[in-house]
Amino acid sequence: MRGALWLVILFGAAVAIALFAGTNQGLVTIFWPPYRVDLSVNLVVLLLLATFVVGYSALRALAALFDLPRQAKRWRAQQKERAMHASLLDAQSYLLAGRFIRARKAAQAALHQEQSLGSVGVKLVNAVQFRALSHLAAAEGAQALQDRAARDEHLKQALEDPSQRHTALGQETREGAQLRAARWALDDGDASAALAWLDELPMGVARRTLALRIKLKAARLAHRTAEALETARLLAKHRAFPGDAAQSIVRGLATELIHGAYDTTQLLQVWNSLESSEREMPELAIGAAERMAALHGDAHIARDWLLPLWERMVSAPGSPASGLGDYQSIKLVRALELGLESVDASWLARIESAQQQNPRDARLQYLAGMTCLKRQLWGRAQLLLAQAVTGLQDLSLHRNAWRALAQLAQQRGDEAAAAQAWKRAAQLDPAA
């Protein structure tokens, strides 16, 4: 379309010139004593146009001639700049390929080329960012080569340029350098230095997934379990872990925090710091109850922690719908057994009701029997434990049941039954 329009315009201009020049009878007279020169207007117009074209071409030629030194200088600067960027790209390629000596040399070559450009007065728009990236590439190579002195020197030069804070890209590069420094400190096993680098980051940067991953590893290395747990929660919210890995990590850290409690006060603080979803995890509730028993704490509090699990187990015993497997159910029974000396009437009613509703559940028979034993209900305990030993699959519970039956037989004065029960218990002892 544009070509057609230009063609129409050219035809129109040709027609206009032909009409004007074909009928133009005007003359231009030049008096140069003693001469007189008569020229047609058309010729004068052509001469003026030719003079303009020749003059303009001559001026352009002179400008191009005088501009040759500047063009040559610019060309040399462009060649150096291309070589500089090529050196940085080579450094990155060598790093990816694991050729760290060549990577460091290429990064240093890029820095020398940038300095030579600056010495001749050439200022690059991205000079600050380029220098920082080159220093980081050289520091990465030095880190891989275990040259910590060179790494720290390059890192210092990458961070010390104050103009980085004045641009968005410069600030991003600086934050990236700090993250790399934290990662290097973590690789060196210096968790305190890694956490110190992370503390210098702005709040928004510190909550990025990469920073949180580094912080999680550093906190675990420094045995700062509470901080690691909080970091793992943030990573779980960011969906930084695949599948159930987030829940597994959070559960492991919370378990470590519970087992690390040195008194009941700290254990209560740890339990209160857990989220509601974490308190419903069987491993954490059972672990907290066992730790409370190990610290000789209040068994009523431990049973309150176990109550949601108990309700889930008795609502659907042995069913996946309860969310408790056989192993967790056994652990729950053991945890409840630890505090049977102080069991109250409400829990006694719960245990008896659950056993009556599920009379064939050996675990509930065992727990009810041990409860009756603690309450000195010898006959009821004898009946329940005798039923339990025929169905218990867990060796520890099975062994404890036979021991309790042996004690009951001794109280009755039935030495033969007691000896038989002790023998059965000994056969189930792993050390036997």
MIKEKOL-526709 format. One record per residue (C-alpha): residue number from 0; residue in one letter; x, y, z. Coordinates in pm, 1 decimal. Each point is the difference from the previous one (the first is absolute). Layout:
N
{atom NUM,"A",{X,Y,Z}}
...
# end
This chain:
432
{atom 0,"M",{0.0,0.0,0.0}}
{atom 1,"R",{276.8,238.8,86.4}}
{atom 2,"G",{182.5,-77.7,-328.1}}
{atom 3,"A",{-316.8,72.9,-198.2}}
{atom 4,"L",{-41.4,336.1,173.2}}
{atom 5,"W",{360.8,93.9,-75.6}}
{atom 6,"L",{-50.1,-98.3,-363.5}}
{atom 7,"V",{-308.8,224.0,-25.8}}
{atom 8,"I",{191.7,287.2,162.2}}
{atom 9,"L",{289.9,-40.5,-245.2}}
{atom 10,"F",{-236.8,-1.2,-296.6}}
{atom 11,"G",{-169.9,311.5,132.8}}
{atom 12,"A",{332.6,177.9,48.9}}
{atom 13,"A",{114.5,-98.0,-350.7}}
{atom 14,"V",{-319.6,134.6,-150.6}}
{atom 15,"A",{28.3,326.2,195.2}}
{atom 16,"I",{364.5,50.2,-106.8}}
{atom 17,"A",{-83.1,-80.6,-360.1}}
{atom 18,"L",{-285.6,249.7,-1.6}}
{atom 19,"F",{213.3,268.7,162.5}}
{atom 20,"A",{317.7,-55.9,-200.3}}
{atom 21,"G",{-166.0,-66.0,-335.4}}
{atom 22,"T",{-184.2,330.8,-20.3}}
{atom 23,"N",{242.9,213.8,195.1}}
{atom 24,"Q",{136.1,278.2,-224.9}}
{atom 25,"G",{177.5,191.2,278.1}}
{atom 26,"L",{359.0,112.8,-31.2}}
{atom 27,"V",{261.4,91.1,252.2}}
{atom 28,"T",{245.0,268.8,-119.2}}
{atom 29,"I",{340.6,41.1,157.6}}
{atom 30,"F",{186.5,320.2,-74.8}}
{atom 31,"W",{377.5,-27.8,27.9}}
{atom 32,"P",{138.4,302.9,-179.0}}
{atom 33,"P",{74.6,-2.3,-282.3}}
{atom 34,"Y",{-195.7,-330.4,-21.8}}
{atom 35,"R",{-359.8,-95.0,24.6}}
{atom 36,"V",{-106.3,-356.0,59.1}}
{atom 37,"D",{-358.5,-115.1,-53.8}}
{atom 38,"L",{-101.7,-328.1,165.4}}
{atom 39,"S",{-334.5,-173.2,15.5}}
{atom 40,"V",{-167.0,-35.1,336.7}}
{atom 41,"N",{0.2,-378.2,-33.8}}
{atom 42,"L",{375.8,-8.8,-44.3}}
{atom 43,"V",{55.3,232.5,294.1}}
{atom 44,"V",{-211.6,-223.5,222.8}}
{atom 45,"L",{196.4,-306.9,-109.5}}
{atom 46,"L",{331.7,178.1,61.0}}
{atom 47,"L",{-108.2,107.8,347.2}}
{atom 48,"L",{-105.6,-353.6,87.0}}
{atom 49,"A",{326.8,-141.5,-131.9}}
{atom 50,"T",{198.5,260.0,196.9}}
{atom 51,"F",{-187.9,-92.7,319.0}}
{atom 52,"V",{57.0,-370.7,-52.3}}
{atom 53,"V",{370.9,43.4,-69.9}}
{atom 54,"G",{47.1,232.8,296.0}}
{atom 55,"Y",{-191.7,-225.0,238.5}}
{atom 56,"S",{197.7,-305.8,-114.9}}
{atom 57,"A",{327.3,183.7,48.2}}
{atom 58,"L",{-94.4,107.1,350.1}}
{atom 59,"R",{-101.2,-354.6,93.3}}
{atom 60,"A",{324.0,-136.3,-138.0}}
{atom 61,"L",{202.9,250.3,204.8}}
{atom 62,"A",{-201.8,-81.9,315.4}}
{atom 63,"A",{58.4,-371.5,-52.2}}
{atom 64,"L",{371.4,63.6,-55.7}}
{atom 65,"F",{38.3,201.3,318.2}}
{atom 66,"D",{-210.7,-255.9,192.8}}
{atom 67,"L",{226.3,-292.5,-86.1}}
{atom 68,"P",{212.8,24.1,321.6}}
{atom 69,"R",{-311.6,-0.6,216.0}}
{atom 70,"Q",{-145.9,-292.7,-192.3}}
{atom 71,"A",{324.5,-192.8,37.3}}
{atom 72,"K",{3.5,65.2,374.8}}
{atom 73,"R",{-360.2,-107.6,26.2}}
{atom 74,"W",{69.8,-315.5,-197.0}}
{atom 75,"R",{290.7,-90.8,227.7}}
{atom 76,"A",{-218.6,59.8,305.9}}
{atom 77,"Q",{-274.2,-220.5,-144.4}}
{atom 78,"Q",{249.0,-277.9,-65.9}}
{atom 79,"K",{127.1,20.7,357.8}}
{atom 80,"E",{-354.2,4.9,135.6}}
{atom 81,"R",{-91.1,-307.0,-204.6}}
{atom 82,"A",{310.4,-179.5,120.8}}
{atom 83,"M",{-85.5,102.1,357.7}}
{atom 84,"H",{-351.2,-144.0,-18.8}}
{atom 85,"A",{132.4,-309.6,-175.4}}
{atom 86,"S",{243.3,-56.8,288.3}}
{atom 87,"L",{-284.0,18.5,252.8}}
{atom 88,"L",{-206.0,-245.6,-204.2}}
{atom 89,"D",{301.0,-230.2,-19.1}}
{atom 90,"A",{36.2,18.0,378.1}}
{atom 91,"Q",{-362.6,-100.7,49.1}}
{atom 92,"S",{34.6,-284.9,-249.2}}
{atom 93,"Y",{314.4,-127.0,172.0}}
{atom 94,"L",{-175.7,10.5,337.3}}
{atom 95,"L",{-284.8,-209.0,-133.9}}
{atom 96,"A",{249.6,-245.3,-148.0}}
{atom 97,"G",{196.5,-26.3,324.9}}
{atom 98,"R",{318.5,155.3,-141.8}}
{atom 99,"F",{53.5,237.9,289.5}}
{atom 100,"I",{356.5,111.0,-73.3}}
{atom 101,"R",{-94.8,111.6,-350.4}}
{atom 102,"A",{-315.5,160.6,137.0}}
{atom 103,"R",{197.4,211.2,244.0}}
{atom 104,"K",{250.4,101.9,-268.5}}
{atom 105,"A",{-279.8,96.5,-238.9}}
{atom 106,"A",{-171.6,208.3,270.2}}
{atom 107,"Q",{326.9,175.8,82.3}}
{atom 108,"A",{56.2,67.7,-370.4}}
{atom 109,"A",{-345.3,158.6,-20.3}}
{atom 110,"L",{87.5,223.5,296.5}}
{atom 111,"H",{329.8,108.7,-160.5}}
{atom 112,"Q",{-177.8,84.3,-326.4}}
{atom 113,"E",{-260.9,204.1,186.4}}
{atom 114,"Q",{275.9,190.1,180.5}}
{atom 115,"S",{180.1,70.4,-328.1}}
{atom 116,"L",{-321.0,140.6,-147.6}}
{atom 117,"G",{-45.2,223.4,301.1}}
{atom 118,"S",{358.8,123.2,-24.3}}
{atom 119,"V",{-61.4,135.2,-350.9}}
{atom 120,"G",{-316.1,181.6,106.5}}
{atom 121,"V",{-259.8,-250.7,-122.4}}
{atom 122,"K",{-286.4,-22.6,250.3}}
{atom 123,"L",{-229.5,-299.2,-25.0}}
{atom 124,"V",{-360.8,29.8,105.6}}
{atom 125,"N",{9.6,-331.0,186.5}}
{atom 126,"A",{359.8,25.6,121.4}}
{atom 127,"V",{-90.8,-41.8,368.4}}
{atom 128,"Q",{-209.2,-308.7,-61.8}}
{atom 129,"F",{262.5,-144.1,-234.9}}
{atom 130,"R",{278.5,39.9,255.9}}
{atom 131,"A",{-210.7,-158.5,272.0}}
{atom 132,"L",{-89.7,-300.3,-214.9}}
{atom 133,"S",{362.3,-44.3,-107.6}}
{atom 134,"H",{118.4,9.2,360.8}}
{atom 135,"L",{-267.8,-251.2,96.1}}
{atom 136,"A",{104.8,-233.4,-282.6}}
{atom 137,"A",{361.2,21.4,114.7}}
{atom 138,"A",{-107.5,-54.3,362.5}}
{atom 139,"E",{-204.8,-304.6,-102.9}}
{atom 140,"G",{303.4,-149.8,-166.6}}
{atom 141,"A",{215.8,76.3,302.6}}
{atom 142,"Q",{-258.3,-160.7,229.3}}
{atom 143,"A",{4.3,-318.5,-206.1}}
{atom 144,"L",{379.9,0.4,17.8}}
{atom 145,"Q",{-8.2,53.8,379.9}}
{atom 146,"D",{183.3,330.5,-37.9}}
{atom 147,"R",{-191.7,185.9,270.1}}
{atom 148,"A",{229.9,302.4,5.8}}
{atom 149,"A",{-56.7,71.4,-369.6}}
{atom 150,"R",{-371.0,-72.9,39.8}}
{atom 151,"D",{-37.3,249.3,285.0}}
{atom 152,"E",{196.5,263.8,-189.9}}
{atom 153,"H",{-216.5,-28.3,-310.4}}
{atom 154,"L",{-314.8,-4.2,213.9}}
{atom 155,"K",{111.9,313.5,179.7}}
{atom 156,"Q",{59.8,180.4,-328.8}}
{atom 157,"A",{-339.0,-114.2,-130.2}}
{atom 158,"L",{-176.0,147.7,303.6}}
{atom 159,"E",{201.1,313.7,70.5}}
{atom 160,"D",{-118.3,208.1,-300.0}}
{atom 161,"P",{-243.2,255.6,152.4}}
{atom 162,"S",{-167.0,75.4,-333.5}}
{atom 163,"Q",{-167.2,-342.0,10.6}}
{atom 164,"R",{-260.6,131.0,242.3}}
{atom 165,"H",{-111.4,273.2,-240.2}}
{atom 166,"T",{-144.5,-227.6,-268.3}}
{atom 167,"A",{-247.7,-285.7,12.8}}
{atom 168,"L",{226.7,-238.0,-192.0}}
{atom 169,"G",{297.3,94.1,214.7}}
{atom 170,"Q",{-196.3,-72.9,316.2}}
{atom 171,"E",{-114.6,-334.2,-138.8}}
{atom 172,"T",{360.6,-89.0,-83.2}}
{atom 173,"R",{111.5,94.0,349.9}}
{atom 174,"E",{-272.3,-215.1,155.6}}
{atom 175,"G",{103.6,-288.7,-223.9}}
{atom 176,"A",{360.8,39.7,117.0}}
{atom 177,"Q",{-112.6,-13.3,362.7}}
{atom 178,"L",{-199.1,-316.3,-67.7}}
{atom 179,"R",{303.3,-158.2,-165.7}}
{atom 180,"A",{214.3,99.8,297.8}}
{atom 181,"A",{-247.8,-169.5,234.5}}
{atom 182,"R",{8.5,-310.1,-216.2}}
{atom 183,"W",{379.8,-6.2,0.4}}
{atom 184,"A",{7.5,35.0,378.8}}
{atom 185,"L",{-242.6,-289.3,24.3}}
{atom 186,"D",{220.6,-211.2,-227.8}}
{atom 187,"D",{290.1,76.0,233.2}}
{atom 188,"G",{-205.0,-121.0,297.5}}
{atom 189,"D",{-13.1,347.7,154.3}}
{atom 190,"A",{-369.4,24.7,89.3}}
{atom 191,"S",{44.4,318.4,206.9}}
{atom 192,"A",{155.2,185.8,-294.4}}
{atom 193,"A",{-275.5,-122.0,-232.8}}
{atom 194,"L",{-270.7,124.5,236.8}}
{atom 195,"A",{184.4,329.8,40.2}}
{atom 196,"W",{-1.4,53.0,-378.8}}
{atom 197,"L",{-370.6,-82.2,-11.3}}
{atom 198,"D",{-73.6,246.8,280.6}}
{atom 199,"E",{145.8,280.7,-213.0}}
{atom 200,"L",{-256.7,-58.7,-275.0}}
{atom 201,"P",{-313.7,215.4,-22.2}}
{atom 202,"M",{-317.6,-154.2,136.8}}
{atom 203,"G",{-147.0,-74.1,-342.1}}
{atom 204,"V",{316.1,-169.0,-123.5}}
{atom 205,"A",{36.9,-204.5,318.2}}
{atom 206,"R",{-341.6,-156.5,-61.5}}
{atom 207,"R",{84.7,-122.0,-349.5}}
{atom 208,"T",{10.5,-374.8,-49.1}}
{atom 209,"L",{375.1,-10.1,-69.6}}
{atom 210,"A",{81.0,197.9,314.5}}
{atom 211,"L",{-234.0,-214.7,208.1}}
{atom 212,"R",{159.8,-320.1,-126.1}}
{atom 213,"I",{344.8,126.4,99.6}}
{atom 214,"K",{-132.7,118.8,334.9}}
{atom 215,"L",{-158.9,-338.2,70.0}}
{atom 216,"K",{326.2,-185.4,-63.1}}
{atom 217,"A",{202.3,252.9,200.2}}
{atom 218,"A",{-241.0,-5.8,294.4}}
{atom 219,"R",{6.8,-379.5,11.0}}
{atom 220,"L",{380.1,0.1,-20.6}}
{atom 221,"A",{14.6,251.1,285.7}}
{atom 222,"H",{-248.7,-208.8,204.1}}
{atom 223,"R",{-245.0,291.1,9.8}}
{atom 224,"T",{-296.4,-231.1,-28.2}}
{atom 225,"A",{-271.8,254.4,79.5}}
{atom 226,"E",{121.8,232.8,-274.3}}
{atom 227,"A",{32.0,-292.3,-240.8}}
{atom 228,"L",{-358.8,-105.1,76.5}}
{atom 229,"E",{-133.9,348.3,-70.9}}
{atom 230,"T",{196.2,9.9,-325.3}}
{atom 231,"A",{-131.8,-341.2,-102.9}}
{atom 232,"R",{-355.2,123.4,58.9}}
{atom 233,"L",{59.4,294.6,-232.9}}
{atom 234,"L",{146.1,-229.6,-264.5}}
{atom 235,"A",{-301.8,-226.9,33.1}}
{atom 236,"K",{-229.4,297.2,-58.2}}
{atom 237,"H",{203.5,88.4,-310.4}}
{atom 238,"R",{-37.1,-362.3,-118.2}}
{atom 239,"A",{375.8,-31.7,-26.0}}
{atom 240,"F",{0.7,-373.8,74.0}}
{atom 241,"P",{-147.2,-278.0,-212.3}}
{atom 242,"G",{-281.7,-218.3,125.5}}
{atom 243,"D",{-0.6,-72.3,372.9}}
{atom 244,"A",{361.3,106.7,46.5}}
{atom 245,"A",{-103.1,326.3,168.8}}
{atom 246,"Q",{-208.7,-180.0,260.6}}
{atom 247,"S",{280.6,-248.1,60.3}}
{atom 248,"I",{258.2,276.1,52.8}}
{atom 249,"V",{-227.9,197.9,231.0}}
{atom 250,"R",{-81.4,-315.9,196.4}}
{atom 251,"G",{367.8,-89.2,35.0}}
{atom 252,"L",{97.5,346.6,122.6}}
{atom 253,"A",{-291.0,15.9,244.5}}
{atom 254,"T",{92.8,-344.3,132.3}}
{atom 255,"E",{357.7,113.4,49.7}}
{atom 256,"L",{-125.0,309.0,183.3}}
{atom 257,"I",{-219.7,-212.2,228.0}}
{atom 258,"H",{274.7,-248.5,80.2}}
{atom 259,"G",{237.1,288.0,71.7}}
{atom 260,"A",{-218.1,143.4,277.4}}
{atom 261,"Y",{193.9,-20.6,327.2}}
{atom 262,"D",{-293.8,63.0,237.6}}
{atom 263,"T",{-377.7,4.9,-1.6}}
{atom 264,"T",{-17.2,378.9,-30.8}}
{atom 265,"Q",{197.7,-2.5,-321.8}}
{atom 266,"L",{-202.0,-294.8,-124.8}}
{atom 267,"L",{-322.5,193.9,55.9}}
{atom 268,"Q",{147.0,297.2,-184.6}}
{atom 269,"V",{93.2,-223.4,-291.6}}
{atom 270,"W",{-345.5,-156.7,-9.8}}
{atom 271,"N",{-172.3,339.4,8.6}}
{atom 272,"S",{221.0,122.0,-284.1}}
{atom 273,"L",{-121.3,-278.3,-228.4}}
{atom 274,"E",{-278.2,69.7,-245.5}}
{atom 275,"S",{-333.0,-178.6,36.7}}
{atom 276,"S",{67.5,-223.0,-301.4}}
{atom 277,"E",{334.4,-101.0,150.8}}
{atom 278,"R",{-154.4,-88.7,335.6}}
{atom 279,"E",{-226.6,-244.7,-181.1}}
{atom 280,"M",{296.6,-191.9,-139.4}}
{atom 281,"P",{16.3,-332.7,186.3}}
{atom 282,"E",{380.5,-0.7,16.5}}
{atom 283,"L",{12.8,341.2,166.3}}
{atom 284,"A",{-278.6,-55.2,250.8}}
{atom 285,"I",{134.8,-340.7,102.6}}
{atom 286,"G",{357.2,130.2,12.4}}
{atom 287,"A",{-104.8,293.0,218.7}}
{atom 288,"A",{-187.5,-229.8,237.5}}
{atom 289,"E",{297.3,-234.6,25.5}}
{atom 290,"R",{232.6,293.4,65.0}}
{atom 291,"M",{-233.9,128.0,271.1}}
{atom 292,"A",{11.8,-340.3,165.7}}
{atom 293,"A",{381.0,-10.7,-29.8}}
{atom 294,"L",{19.3,340.7,171.4}}
{atom 295,"H",{-238.9,-119.6,273.6}}
{atom 296,"G",{-249.7,265.2,-94.4}}
{atom 297,"D",{-375.0,22.1,34.1}}
{atom 298,"A",{-155.2,-312.6,-152.3}}
{atom 299,"H",{-339.8,172.4,-25.0}}
{atom 300,"I",{146.2,250.6,-250.2}}
{atom 301,"A",{155.6,-281.6,-200.7}}
{atom 302,"R",{-333.0,-181.8,-16.7}}
{atom 303,"D",{-168.0,319.0,-119.5}}
{atom 304,"W",{249.6,9.7,-286.0}}
{atom 305,"L",{-80.2,-361.1,-84.4}}
{atom 306,"L",{-377.9,35.7,23.7}}
{atom 307,"P",{-56.3,94.5,-370.8}}
{atom 308,"L",{205.2,-302.3,-108.0}}
{atom 309,"W",{-187.6,-224.0,238.5}}
{atom 310,"E",{-334.2,112.5,-138.3}}
{atom 311,"R",{121.3,-63.8,-354.8}}
{atom 312,"M",{124.0,-346.9,90.1}}
{atom 313,"V",{-311.0,-116.9,184.3}}
{atom 314,"S",{-234.1,145.6,-261.4}}
{atom 315,"A",{141.0,-229.4,-268.9}}
{atom 316,"P",{247.4,-246.9,155.6}}
{atom 317,"G",{231.1,-157.9,-253.5}}
{atom 318,"S",{-151.7,204.5,-282.8}}
{atom 319,"P",{195.4,240.4,-225.4}}
{atom 320,"A",{-280.8,250.7,53.2}}
{atom 321,"S",{130.2,66.0,351.1}}
{atom 322,"G",{330.2,124.1,-140.9}}
{atom 323,"L",{189.1,-227.7,240.9}}
{atom 324,"G",{190.2,-303.8,-115.9}}
{atom 325,"D",{68.5,-306.0,213.5}}
{atom 326,"Y",{339.8,134.2,102.4}}
{atom 327,"Q",{-142.1,336.3,106.6}}
{atom 328,"S",{-282.8,-167.9,187.9}}
{atom 329,"I",{252.8,-210.3,191.5}}
{atom 330,"K",{201.1,314.6,76.4}}
{atom 331,"L",{-316.5,167.9,127.8}}
{atom 332,"V",{-74.8,-293.9,230.4}}
{atom 333,"R",{355.7,11.7,134.9}}
{atom 334,"A",{-21.1,374.7,58.6}}
{atom 335,"L",{-327.7,-37.4,189.6}}
{atom 336,"E",{147.1,-285.4,203.7}}
{atom 337,"L",{275.7,230.0,128.0}}
{atom 338,"G",{-252.1,205.6,199.6}}
{atom 339,"L",{-239.0,-265.9,124.5}}
{atom 340,"E",{106.0,56.6,363.6}}
{atom 341,"S",{-186.1,332.2,0.4}}
{atom 342,"V",{-282.9,-86.3,-237.7}}
{atom 343,"D",{-321.9,177.0,95.7}}
{atom 344,"A",{-358.7,-119.9,-9.5}}
{atom 345,"S",{-74.8,158.3,-337.5}}
{atom 346,"W",{287.1,-178.9,-171.6}}
{atom 347,"L",{-86.3,-322.7,179.4}}
{atom 348,"A",{-350.5,27.5,-140.0}}
{atom 349,"R",{136.2,71.6,-349.8}}
{atom 350,"I",{225.7,-304.6,5.6}}
{atom 351,"E",{-269.2,-234.6,130.9}}
{atom 352,"S",{-257.6,132.2,-247.6}}
{atom 353,"A",{240.6,-40.0,-293.9}}
{atom 354,"Q",{86.0,-355.8,108.3}}
{atom 355,"Q",{-363.9,-96.1,33.1}}
{atom 356,"Q",{-83.6,143.6,-341.1}}
{atom 357,"N",{291.8,-189.6,-156.6}}
{atom 358,"P",{29.0,-316.7,210.3}}
{atom 359,"R",{229.4,-175.4,-249.8}}
{atom 360,"D",{259.0,277.4,-22.2}}
{atom 361,"A",{304.1,-140.2,182.1}}
{atom 362,"R",{154.6,343.9,40.9}}
{atom 363,"L",{-303.9,134.4,182.7}}
{atom 364,"Q",{-18.3,-319.6,207.4}}
{atom 365,"Y",{362.6,47.0,99.8}}
{atom 366,"L",{-47.0,367.6,90.4}}
{atom 367,"A",{-317.6,-69.9,198.0}}
{atom 368,"G",{171.2,-290.0,176.8}}
{atom 369,"M",{302.5,210.5,96.3}}
{atom 370,"T",{-233.9,275.0,120.2}}
{atom 371,"C",{-185.6,-244.7,221.5}}
{atom 372,"L",{333.6,-129.3,125.6}}
{atom 373,"K",{104.6,352.3,103.1}}
{atom 374,"R",{-338.0,47.2,171.1}}
{atom 375,"Q",{45.8,-334.8,181.3}}
{atom 376,"L",{-295.1,-162.3,-173.3}}
{atom 377,"W",{176.0,-335.6,-8.6}}
{atom 378,"G",{-275.1,-218.3,-138.2}}
{atom 379,"R",{-95.6,233.6,-280.4}}
{atom 380,"A",{368.8,52.3,-86.4}}
{atom 381,"Q",{57.9,-379.1,-7.3}}
{atom 382,"L",{-290.0,-52.2,-240.4}}
{atom 383,"L",{90.8,279.3,-240.9}}
{atom 384,"L",{370.9,-76.6,-13.4}}
{atom 385,"A",{-64.7,-369.5,-54.1}}
{atom 386,"Q",{-215.2,91.6,-299.0}}
{atom 387,"A",{256.8,251.8,-128.2}}
{atom 388,"V",{298.4,-238.7,-11.2}}
{atom 389,"T",{-176.7,-212.5,-259.2}}
{atom 390,"G",{-32.0,286.1,-248.5}}
{atom 391,"L",{287.1,241.8,61.1}}
{atom 392,"Q",{241.1,28.4,-291.4}}
{atom 393,"D",{240.9,252.3,151.2}}
{atom 394,"L",{280.4,-173.5,187.9}}
{atom 395,"S",{41.7,264.3,268.8}}
{atom 396,"L",{-369.4,7.0,88.3}}
{atom 397,"H",{-17.7,-378.1,-18.0}}
{atom 398,"R",{298.1,-31.8,233.6}}
{atom 399,"N",{-139.6,256.9,245.7}}
{atom 400,"A",{-333.8,-181.1,4.0}}
{atom 401,"W",{166.4,-328.5,99.8}}
{atom 402,"R",{200.4,178.5,270.3}}
{atom 403,"A",{-317.9,150.3,140.4}}
{atom 404,"L",{-166.2,-343.6,-3.4}}
{atom 405,"A",{302.4,-141.3,183.0}}
{atom 406,"Q",{-31.2,266.0,269.9}}
{atom 407,"L",{-371.6,-67.8,36.6}}
{atom 408,"A",{66.7,-373.8,30.3}}
{atom 409,"Q",{257.9,65.3,272.0}}
{atom 410,"Q",{-251.3,210.3,190.5}}
{atom 411,"R",{-244.8,-290.5,-15.2}}
{atom 412,"G",{269.0,-239.5,115.3}}
{atom 413,"D",{-12.9,-200.0,-324.2}}
{atom 414,"E",{371.9,-59.0,-44.7}}
{atom 415,"A",{-44.3,-239.9,-292.7}}
{atom 416,"A",{-202.4,255.2,-198.3}}
{atom 417,"A",{247.0,272.6,93.4}}
{atom 418,"A",{297.0,-208.2,-116.2}}
{atom 419,"Q",{-174.3,-77.2,-324.8}}
{atom 420,"A",{-79.0,369.5,-55.9}}
{atom 421,"W",{358.1,103.5,77.9}}
{atom 422,"K",{122.4,-262.8,-243.1}}
{atom 423,"R",{-224.5,130.6,-276.6}}
{atom 424,"A",{116.8,356.2,69.6}}
{atom 425,"A",{363.8,-107.8,-12.6}}
{atom 426,"Q",{-54.5,-172.0,-334.7}}
{atom 427,"L",{-120.6,332.7,-140.9}}
{atom 428,"D",{299.1,192.2,133.9}}
{atom 429,"P",{232.2,100.9,-291.8}}
{atom 430,"A",{303.0,-29.0,230.3}}
{atom 431,"A",{-85.3,-360.7,84.6}}
# end
